[in-house]
Amino acid sequence: MAAASDPVELGAPWGPARPEPPPTRFHPVHGANIRVDPSGTRATRVESFAHGVCFSREPLAPGQVFLVEIEEKELGWCGHLRLGLTALDPSSLAAVPEFSLPDLVSLGHTWVFAITRHHNRVPREGRPEAEALAPSCPPALLVEPHLCIEQFRIPRDRLVGRSRPGLYSHLLDQLYELNMLPPTARRSRLGVLFCPRPDGTADMHIVINGEDMGPSARGLPAAQPLYAVVDVFASTKSVRLVQVEYGLPSLQTLCRLVIQRSVVHRLAIDGLQLPKGLKDFCKYE
């Protein structure tokens, strides 16, 4: 894997000279109430509302998205998932803090933000904060297939969370394409990455359902290994990792897009002569 400290040409595409990073996994070091499945791709908080801090198993490469999907919610708690980066090696921690905010952040070299139902957009330099908080209409997935974040261009398809189809899905397909899942909803997808700058620092970006929230932290040490931080906190009970495609889309993704464009709404996919796994993938993966 290309470590965070390896030199990288700004704007360099993923390809033979810069191999795509390996699949992401959760670190074996995590909060006391977290259980990670044998594949290392699902983290569940088994009790209480805290001690749910998790890390990426490896430092992230520049432009690599650590993407999680909210799988389970738990009623009765106030607060949601927290997401960010840390330059602290999880293996070096004497104990994993109870909370990412403020406990882990107070150790230094850590940048974590709470995901909320509203107001996740970060003000850009030279622009008023009110503009960041103003609602925006995200572009349709099939119209804007790539998400461009600084020097990186990432296929948007896997970044977008989708609701499970139901009885009235045909009425909601426009919202399905426009990526209108609330940030803290079940099946919402949230990611974090960093983008190096020419001065040797990096910007941290949070991505919510295929939409870049803007630089949420600046001045990160790009020369140091940076690990993802996911705090499975309060009403968020379980998350799973989603693997992101960086180069050309896979044949599976291309087939899905053709199928989705050929039907009136998602429920019509059930009537196609296709394997169940492929139909499920086309409806809500």
C-alpha positions as CSV (number, residue, x, y, z in Angstrom):
1,M,0.0,0.0,0.0
2,A,1.1,3.5,-0.6
3,A,1.7,4.9,2.8
4,A,0.6,8.4,3.7
5,S,4.2,9.5,4.0
6,D,5.1,8.3,0.4
7,P,5.6,11.1,-2.0
8,V,2.7,11.5,-4.5
9,E,2.4,13.7,-7.5
10,L,-0.6,16.0,-6.9
11,G,-3.3,15.1,-9.3
12,A,-1.8,11.8,-10.2
13,P,-4.5,9.3,-11.2
14,W,-4.9,5.8,-9.9
15,G,-3.2,3.5,-12.3
16,P,-0.1,1.4,-12.9
17,A,2.2,4.1,-11.5
18,R,0.0,4.6,-8.5
19,P,-1.8,1.3,-7.7
20,E,-5.3,1.4,-6.1
21,P,-5.1,0.9,-2.3
22,P,-6.1,-2.5,-0.9
23,P,-9.6,-3.1,0.7
24,T,-10.2,-1.1,3.9
25,R,-10.5,-2.9,7.2
26,F,-11.1,-2.0,10.8
27,H,-8.1,-2.0,13.2
28,P,-8.0,-4.8,15.8
29,V,-7.5,-2.0,18.4
30,H,-10.9,-0.4,19.2
31,G,-13.3,0.7,22.0
32,A,-14.3,-1.7,24.7
33,N,-17.9,-2.0,23.5
34,I,-17.0,-2.6,19.9
35,R,-17.1,-6.0,18.2
36,V,-15.6,-6.3,14.7
37,D,-16.7,-9.3,12.6
38,P,-14.1,-11.8,11.3
39,S,-13.8,-10.0,7.9
40,G,-12.9,-6.8,9.6
41,T,-15.5,-4.9,7.7
42,R,-18.4,-4.5,10.2
43,A,-18.2,-2.8,13.6
44,T,-21.0,-3.1,16.1
45,R,-21.4,-1.5,19.5
46,V,-22.8,-4.2,21.7
47,E,-23.8,-2.2,24.8
48,S,-24.1,1.3,26.3
49,F,-23.7,4.4,24.0
50,A,-19.9,5.0,24.3
51,H,-16.6,3.1,24.0
52,G,-17.3,2.8,20.3
53,V,-14.2,4.3,18.8
54,C,-12.7,2.4,15.8
55,F,-9.8,3.0,13.5
56,S,-8.7,2.0,10.0
57,R,-6.3,-1.0,10.0
58,E,-3.8,0.8,7.8
59,P,-3.0,4.5,7.3
60,L,-5.0,6.0,4.4
61,A,-3.3,6.8,1.1
62,P,-3.8,10.4,-0.3
63,G,-7.3,10.5,-1.8
64,Q,-8.3,7.2,-0.4
65,V,-11.9,7.2,1.0
66,F,-12.6,5.3,4.2
67,L,-16.3,4.8,3.6
68,V,-18.8,3.3,6.1
69,E,-22.5,2.6,5.8
70,I,-24.8,2.9,8.8
71,E,-26.3,-0.6,9.2
72,E,-28.2,-0.4,12.5
73,K,-29.6,2.4,14.7
74,E,-30.5,2.3,18.3
75,L,-33.3,4.4,19.7
76,G,-33.1,6.2,23.0
77,W,-29.7,7.8,22.6
78,C,-28.9,11.4,21.7
79,G,-26.1,11.8,19.1
80,H,-24.8,10.2,16.0
81,L,-21.7,8.8,14.2
82,R,-18.5,10.8,14.5
83,L,-15.8,10.7,11.8
84,G,-12.3,12.0,11.2
85,L,-8.6,11.3,11.0
86,T,-5.8,10.8,13.5
87,A,-2.0,10.8,13.2
88,L,-1.8,8.7,16.3
89,D,-1.0,5.0,15.7
90,P,-3.9,3.0,17.3
91,S,-1.4,0.3,18.3
92,S,0.5,2.8,20.5
93,L,-2.5,3.8,22.6
94,A,-2.4,2.7,26.2
95,A,-6.2,2.6,26.1
96,V,-8.7,3.6,23.5
97,P,-10.6,6.7,24.9
98,E,-14.2,6.4,25.7
99,F,-15.2,9.1,23.3
100,S,-13.6,10.5,20.1
101,L,-14.9,13.9,21.1
102,P,-13.4,15.3,23.2
103,D,-11.2,12.5,24.7
104,L,-9.3,11.3,21.6
105,V,-9.0,14.8,20.1
106,S,-7.5,16.0,23.4
107,L,-4.6,13.7,22.9
108,G,-3.6,15.8,19.9
109,H,-3.0,15.2,16.2
110,T,-6.6,14.1,15.8
111,W,-9.5,15.8,13.8
112,V,-13.0,14.4,14.4
113,F,-16.4,15.8,13.6
114,A,-19.9,14.8,14.6
115,I,-22.3,13.9,11.8
116,T,-25.6,15.6,12.4
117,R,-29.0,15.6,10.6
118,H,-28.3,19.1,9.3
119,H,-25.5,21.6,9.0
120,N,-22.7,19.3,8.0
121,R,-21.4,21.5,5.2
122,V,-18.2,23.4,6.1
123,P,-17.7,27.0,5.1
124,R,-15.1,27.5,2.3
125,E,-12.4,30.0,2.6
126,G,-13.6,33.6,1.9
127,R,-17.3,32.6,1.9
128,P,-19.8,33.3,4.6
129,E,-20.9,30.6,7.0
130,A,-24.5,31.1,6.0
131,E,-23.7,29.9,2.5
132,A,-22.3,26.6,3.9
133,L,-25.5,26.0,5.9
134,A,-27.8,26.8,3.0
135,P,-29.6,23.7,1.6
136,S,-28.3,22.5,-1.8
137,C,-29.7,20.1,-4.3
138,P,-27.1,17.4,-5.0
139,P,-26.6,16.4,-8.6
140,A,-28.2,13.3,-9.9
141,L,-26.0,10.3,-9.7
142,L,-26.3,9.4,-13.4
143,V,-25.7,13.0,-14.5
144,E,-22.6,13.6,-12.4
145,P,-20.9,10.1,-12.2
146,H,-17.7,11.4,-10.6
147,L,-17.0,13.4,-7.4
148,C,-14.1,15.8,-7.7
149,I,-12.4,16.7,-4.5
150,E,-9.4,19.0,-5.0
151,Q,-6.9,16.9,-7.1
152,F,-8.8,13.6,-6.9
153,R,-11.7,12.3,-9.1
154,I,-13.7,9.5,-7.5
155,P,-16.6,7.5,-9.1
156,R,-19.7,8.6,-7.1
157,D,-21.7,5.4,-7.4
158,R,-20.3,3.6,-4.4
159,L,-20.4,6.8,-2.3
160,V,-24.1,7.1,-2.4
161,G,-26.4,5.6,0.2
162,R,-29.7,4.2,-1.0
163,S,-32.9,3.4,0.9
164,R,-34.3,-0.1,0.7
165,P,-37.1,-0.3,-1.9
166,G,-40.6,-0.6,-0.6
167,L,-44.2,-0.5,-1.6
168,Y,-44.0,3.1,-2.7
169,S,-40.5,3.1,-4.1
170,H,-41.7,4.2,-7.5
171,L,-42.8,7.5,-6.0
172,L,-39.3,8.0,-4.5
173,D,-37.0,7.0,-7.4
174,Q,-36.2,10.7,-8.2
175,L,-35.1,11.1,-4.6
176,Y,-33.2,7.8,-4.9
177,E,-31.2,9.2,-7.9
178,L,-30.8,12.6,-6.2
179,N,-29.2,11.1,-3.1
180,M,-31.6,12.6,-0.5
181,L,-31.0,10.1,2.4
182,P,-30.5,12.1,5.6
183,P,-26.9,11.9,6.8
184,T,-27.7,9.9,10.0
185,A,-30.3,7.6,8.4
186,R,-29.9,3.9,8.2
187,R,-28.0,3.0,4.9
188,S,-26.5,6.5,4.7
189,R,-22.8,6.3,3.5
190,L,-20.2,8.6,5.1
191,G,-16.5,8.8,4.2
192,V,-13.4,10.6,5.1
193,L,-10.2,11.3,3.1
194,F,-7.3,13.7,3.0
195,C,-5.9,15.7,0.1
196,P,-2.2,16.8,0.2
197,R,-1.3,20.4,-0.6
198,P,1.9,21.8,-2.1
199,D,3.0,23.2,1.2
200,G,3.3,19.7,2.8
201,T,0.0,19.9,4.7
202,A,-3.3,18.3,3.9
203,D,-7.0,19.1,4.0
204,M,-9.5,16.6,5.5
205,H,-12.8,16.2,3.6
206,I,-15.9,14.4,4.8
207,V,-18.2,12.9,2.1
208,I,-21.9,12.3,2.9
209,N,-23.8,10.2,0.4
210,G,-21.7,11.3,-2.5
211,E,-21.5,15.0,-1.6
212,D,-18.3,16.6,-0.5
213,M,-18.9,18.7,2.6
214,G,-15.8,20.8,1.9
215,P,-12.5,21.0,3.9
216,S,-13.5,20.3,7.5
217,A,-9.9,20.6,8.8
218,R,-6.7,22.1,7.3
219,G,-3.1,21.9,8.1
220,L,-3.0,18.1,8.7
221,P,0.6,16.7,8.6
222,A,0.6,15.0,5.2
223,A,4.0,13.5,5.8
224,Q,2.7,11.4,8.8
225,P,0.6,8.3,8.5
226,L,-3.1,9.3,8.9
227,Y,-5.6,6.7,10.2
228,A,-9.4,7.0,9.8
229,V,-11.4,7.4,13.0
230,V,-15.1,6.1,13.2
231,D,-16.9,6.6,16.5
232,V,-20.0,4.3,16.6
233,F,-21.7,6.6,19.0
234,A,-25.1,6.8,20.6
235,S,-27.9,6.2,18.1
236,T,-25.5,4.7,15.6
237,K,-25.1,1.0,16.6
238,S,-23.4,-0.7,13.7
239,V,-21.5,0.3,10.5
240,R,-20.0,-1.7,7.7
241,L,-17.2,-0.7,5.3
242,V,-17.9,-0.1,1.7
243,Q,-15.1,-0.6,-0.8
244,V,-14.6,2.3,-3.3
245,E,-13.6,2.0,-6.9
246,Y,-11.0,4.6,-8.0
247,G,-10.2,3.8,-11.6
248,L,-12.5,2.6,-14.3
249,P,-15.9,1.4,-13.0
250,S,-16.2,-2.4,-12.7
251,L,-18.2,-4.5,-15.1
252,Q,-20.7,-5.1,-12.3
253,T,-21.2,-1.4,-11.7
254,L,-21.6,-0.7,-15.5
255,C,-24.2,-3.5,-15.7
256,R,-26.1,-2.1,-12.8
257,L,-26.2,1.4,-14.4
258,V,-27.6,0.0,-17.6
259,I,-30.3,-2.0,-15.8
260,Q,-31.3,1.0,-13.6
261,R,-31.7,3.1,-16.7
262,S,-33.8,0.5,-18.4
263,V,-36.6,0.2,-15.8
264,V,-39.4,2.6,-14.8
265,H,-38.6,2.2,-11.1
266,R,-36.7,-0.1,-8.7
267,L,-39.5,-2.5,-8.1
268,A,-39.6,-3.4,-11.8
269,I,-36.2,-5.0,-11.3
270,D,-37.9,-7.9,-9.5
271,G,-39.6,-8.9,-12.8
272,L,-36.3,-9.2,-14.7
273,Q,-34.9,-12.7,-15.5
274,L,-31.7,-12.1,-13.5
275,P,-30.1,-13.8,-10.5
276,K,-31.5,-12.6,-7.1
277,G,-28.1,-11.4,-6.0
278,L,-27.7,-9.2,-9.1
279,K,-31.3,-7.8,-8.7
280,D,-30.6,-6.9,-5.1
281,F,-27.3,-5.3,-6.1
282,C,-29.2,-3.2,-8.7
283,K,-31.9,-2.1,-6.3
284,Y,-30.1,-0.9,-3.3
285,E,-26.3,-1.5,-3.2
